[in-house]
Amino acid sequence: MPQMRIRDAAAYLGVSDDTVRRWIDRGLLTATDDESGRKVVDGFEVAQVARQHASLPAHPDGPVSSARNRFVGLVTDIQVDKVMAQVELQCGPFRVVSLMSSEAVRDLGLELGSVAVAVIKSTTVVVEAPQGES
């Protein structure tokens, strides 16, 4: 499973580094030491906590795109068969599910707990409001 530093986990969880350290002390997250002796946490475990304590992180630097709907998140589930795959991301408070080829999952190196960005480009966006509201 991917490992991430405490500050990176804090960014994806939308909390401070100190909060992540307190969660480690309380047993909500498990920390280990990397080769450099720095504390790291398991990416999939962070993804599970993100699901429970959802808060949207800032978009990381990346390619320029015309798509305006970009959701940074962590991979929480991957179901792969011979041809197709279903990948689930927890993007802050949002669960995003994508269907793609199994080859794309391999090419992207996706695994549980890895960081990914869901990019949504659509000409149709449905906006709803509660009944009786104007």
N, C-alpha and C positions, 0 to 999 in steps of 0.2 A: 504494500500500500504506500502511496505517496506520503512523505513527511513534510511538514511545514513548520517554519519558525513561529514563535509565539506572536510576534507582531503581524505576520501575515494572517494567522488564524484570527487575530483580533479584527483585522480589516474585513475579512469575509463574514465575521459574526456581527460586525457593527458595534463593537465594544472596545474598551481600552485594553492595552497590554496587561495592566494590573488586574482587570476583571478576569482575563483568561488565566492569569496566575492564581487568582483566588479560586476559580473553577477547578484548576488542577489540584490545589490544596484540599478542596472539598470532595474531590473524586469524580467531578462531572466530566473532566477530560484526563487522559493519561499522558504524561510526558515521559520522554526518554531523552538520552543524550545522543547527538549525532557524532560523526567522526572528529569534529572540531571541539567537542565538549559543550556545545550549545544545546539548550533545551528545545526539543521539537515535539510536535503532536501529530498523530495520525490524521491524514486528510479526510478519510471516510468518517472517523469519529467526529471531526469538526463539522462535516456535512450533516451528520445526525443531529448535532447540537444546533446547527443553523436552522434545521427544520423546526426545532422546538423554540428557538429564540430568534425568529426571523427579523432581519434588518438589512436593507439593500446597501451593498458597498459601492464605492465610487468605481467608475469604469477605468480599467487599467489602460495605459498607453498602448495603442495598437494601430492597425491599418485604418486608413480613412475610408469611410463608406457612406453611401447615400442613405442607408438604412438608419432610421432614428430610434428604433426600438431595440436596444441592446441590453441584455440582462446578464450580468456577471454572476456566476454561481459555481457550485460544486456538484460533481456527478454523484448522485445518490443511488442510481440503479441502472444497470445495463442488461438487456435481454437480447441475446444474439442467436440467430439461426444461420443456416447456410448462406442465405442471400440478404436478408434484412435484419435490422436491429432497432430496438426501442431504447432510447437514452433519456433518463430523467435527470433534470437539474433542479437544485434548490437554489433559487436566485433571490436572496433576501426572503421576504414573505411569500414569494411566488414560486410555484411548482411549474416547471416548463418541461413538456414531453416532446421529443422529436423522433420521427421515424426517418431512418437513413439506411444506406447500404451497410452491410457488415464490413465491407472493404473500407468505407469511410471511418468507421470506428477504429479499425486497425491503423489506418493512415494517420489519424489524429492522435493516436496513442491514448485514447480515453480509457480510464479505469476508475473504479470507485474511489471517490475522494479527490480526483484531479480537478483542477480549475478549468472552466470552459466559459465561453460567452455564447449565449443564445441570441442570434441576430434575426429579427423578424421584419420582413418587408412585405407589406400587404396593401392592396388598393381598397380593401374592405375592412373597416373597423366599425364594430357595432358599439354604440354608446347607450347605456341603459340608465334609467333613473327610477327611484321608488315611485310607485303610483301615488298620485295626489300631490307630488312635488312639482314645482314649476321653475 
